[in-house]
Amino acid sequence: MAKVFVIAEHRDGRLKKATFELLGASAAAGNETHAILLGEGVAGLATELGHNGAQTVHVVENAALKFYTSEAYSKVIVEILKKHTPDVVLASHTPTGRDLMPCVAARMNVGLASDCTQLAFEGAKIKVRRPVYSGKATAEVEFLASGPQMATVRPNALGVPKADSARIASVVAETGNFAGLLTQVTDVVKGSSARPDVTEASIVVSGGRSMKSAENFKILEELADILGAAVGASRAAVDSGYRPHRDQVGQTGKVVSPLLYIACGISGAIQHLAGMRTSKTIVAINQDPDAPIFQVADYGVVADLFAVVPALKDEFKKLKDH
Ligand SMILES: Cc1cc2nc3c(=O)[nH]c(=O)nc-3n(C[C@H](O)[C@H](O)[C@H](O)COP(=O)(O)OP(=O)(O)OC[C@H]3O[C@@H](n4cnc5c(N)ncnc54)[C@H](O)[C@@H]3O)c2cc1C
């Protein structure tokens, strides 16, 4: 059994599903499972962390933690880790986790396995698997040095456990030392999109160069809105100015692992596959039957996307309406 600390992530008063995946995996393996919850006015979220597998929630509330900064968050987390000496520290491989965990690992002077897609507990040790060479191979990583074993895990890689409202976590109010911080975020200006970010969505509908214009992405947005999906894009679409870079999926964009990835008019270049090949189910719509995307697709439609996407939208709408 390992003593596992999970860094809880939340935004706008809601915990991220990816945090529940980590708690669930640890709890299911019979570990002593803790969560670290930082922010301002967030203590109420401890209940939900308990329902999802945390036995103990370590809470630090402070105005300096209202908005995420790697400096303040890593400083407080390291204080908690040094005090409680866990065997394992896990965070989600979200934009925040990617920024935070290297700082935490460096401050702890230990290694970090990032962007893991598999996680196994063996006593107090973990073994993780992470894609390398743009997803062409997978490396199995074990930790040899002493000190907490740290990993970030790709969202949707482990699956969300069933919450149990009978599970109640004990809450420990921790204190942090905020003296001498050099950075402070005073405000966050949000983008206008109401759609989820590609890294967090369960479904991603992506378009490529073949969309031909930014306006044509409207058909993908309509399909995405019916499915509650995010809209992604290939680099060719982003370079052509059809979508902002934040939507780019791939080696030089974001890595996604949704339950369903619908690639519309995307050829399937290796750099694009590096960002989406671990998706649970891949649907490809492409006119070219020899397009490489079909080699990774679970379902393929050889057809004109401008005919297929609106038809799909209509069918999903009918299903939803009934
Ligand atoms: C260092 C480096 C990093 C890179 N990083 C990334 C990255 O992060 N993400 C990324 O995506 N790419 C990346 N690329 C670029 C990558 O190599 C490809 O050029 C790019 O992915 C191609 O985008 P695409 O599939 O949209 O366009 P194309 O390769 O032009 O493919 C368009 C596809 O649409 C199909 N098509 C055309 N019209 C229709 C239609 N009406 N209906 C259905 N299908 C149609 C065609 O058959 C074709 O397969 C990178 C390249 C390099 C060198």
The ligand as an ORCA input file, in Angstrom:
! r2SCAN-3c Opt
* xyz 0 1
  C       7.883     20.031    -36.450
  C       6.458     19.854    -36.900
  C       5.449     19.936    -35.960
  C       4.114     19.776    -36.351
  N       3.117     19.827    -35.396
  C       1.855     19.570    -35.768
  C       0.806     19.550    -34.814
  O       0.989     19.818    -33.628
  N      -0.436     19.258    -35.238
  C      -0.734     18.977    -36.566
  O      -1.898     18.732    -36.870
  N       0.237     19.017    -37.491
  C       1.508     19.321    -37.125
  N       2.469     19.398    -38.080
  C       2.058     19.389    -39.512
  C       1.778     18.012    -40.069
  O       2.969     17.447    -40.565
  C       0.752     18.110    -41.226
  O       1.236     18.995    -42.197
  C      -0.631     18.583    -40.794
  O      -1.084     17.839    -39.699
  C      -1.612     18.420    -41.957
  O      -2.837     18.953    -41.614
  P      -4.166     18.442    -42.324
  O      -4.316     16.971    -42.114
  O      -5.263     19.336    -41.883
  O      -3.911     18.807    -43.841
  P      -3.561     17.868    -45.157
  O      -2.371     17.046    -44.826
  O      -3.534     18.806    -46.246
  O      -4.783     16.899    -45.208
  C      -6.083     17.253    -45.588
  C      -6.892     15.990    -45.662
  O      -8.244     16.317    -45.913
  C      -8.785     15.410    -46.838
  N      -9.899     16.111    -47.495
  C      -9.834     17.154    -48.381
  N     -11.067     17.597    -48.664
  C     -11.938     16.809    -47.988
  C     -13.362     16.766    -47.885
  N     -14.138     17.653    -48.508
  N     -13.919     15.809    -47.095
  C     -13.156     14.911    -46.435
  N     -11.798     14.897    -46.498
  C     -11.191     15.853    -47.254
  C      -7.644     15.043    -47.758
  O      -7.868     13.766    -48.337
  C      -6.470     15.037    -46.784
  O      -6.264     13.749    -46.225
  C       3.805     19.548    -37.720
  C       4.844     19.485    -38.664
  C       6.144     19.633    -38.257
  C       7.241     19.535    -39.293
*
